[in-house]
Amino acid sequence: MNLKHVFTIGATIVLMGCQNTMKKNQEPASETPVQKFEISLAQWSIHNQIQGGSIDPMDFASIAKDLGYTGLEYVSNLYIGDEVNYPMKAQGLDSILKELKRRSDDLGMTNVLIMIDDQGDLSVDDELQTTQAVDNHKKWVDAAAYLGCYAIRVNLFGSDDPDAWVANSVRSLKALSAYAAEKNVSILVENHGGLSSDAKLLARVMDEVDMDNCGVLVDFGNFCVRRENGERWDGPCVEEYDRYRGIEELMPYAHGVSAKSYAFDAEGNETSMDFPRILNIVRDSGFSGFIGVEFEGPDADPQPGMAATKSLIEQVLMN
């Protein structure tokens, strides 16, 4: 499939990959392992086209391969959400997963992770609600295991009280990670708004969970802690955590990396952040694995932004 001749692609490479096996304060090995980076594509990169009906989400593997990626990061709502309508949707999740696995295997693509949304908040005070949310996420752990993904990405929305949020998050993550460990799947928390974007708090959660299969998907862009009128996604940001400090604080817990970008100048530089500086933080942390490109600019044609993001990753980390 030659995408350039079929449709305009919105691109987001979300990085994720193999676990960063060095835990905080752990003594380094006597011999430093060779770092290896691969680039994965987050399906959210083309969510506008999928939701608009110009791309079938079942074609994700062929789209990513044609664009030069080796890994796939799926988004749960782009298969079951109310915003999507495509031929296989009515056949149900089991049939969808079976076909996705067939296609990715046939193309030699690596299934990296599934990003999970709208399955219940894991950090609210009501333990009955968090228990239900944990149960809702379990089917996606099973889906990841079936596809051969190493992880699912979850969100930690809930209490606005930092201590309560930490306690609630730890409770849910321990329960979900214990279930996922039986399936050889990791649970990754993205800094994705609210208190999860406070890197010190999220690091505290990771320290208290202290499980090998629970870590962080470090996103380059999501450091808004509080939005106007308490909005979760769309309101103007009124409190933001320092991006570079936050990434440095979260990388010791990183099992995956999401290289989010927004805009580029004529020379290929990301205009809203120092992309090479961030990538060097990633490299200096000892992380190896998949890095996902996630271009979220307003461009009508996001493909150039996606390509620019991928190019920067290759220039800094892979040359």
Protein Blocks (a to p, Z undefined) as FASTA:
>chain_A
ZZklmbccdddddddddddfbdghiacdfbdcdddddddddfklmmmmmmnopacfklmm
mmmmmnopabdcddfklmmgmkbccfklmnojklmmmmmmmmmmmnopacfbdcdehibp
fkbfblmlmmmmmmmmmmmmmmmmmnopabdcdddeddfbfklmmmmmmmmmmmmmmmmm
mnopacddddeejjllmmklmmmmmmmnopakbccdddfklmcfbdghhiaklmccfbdc
dfklmmmmmmmmpcbdcdddfbdcfkopafkbcfklmmmmmmmnopacddddddfbfbfb
lmlmmmmmmmmmmmmmmZZ
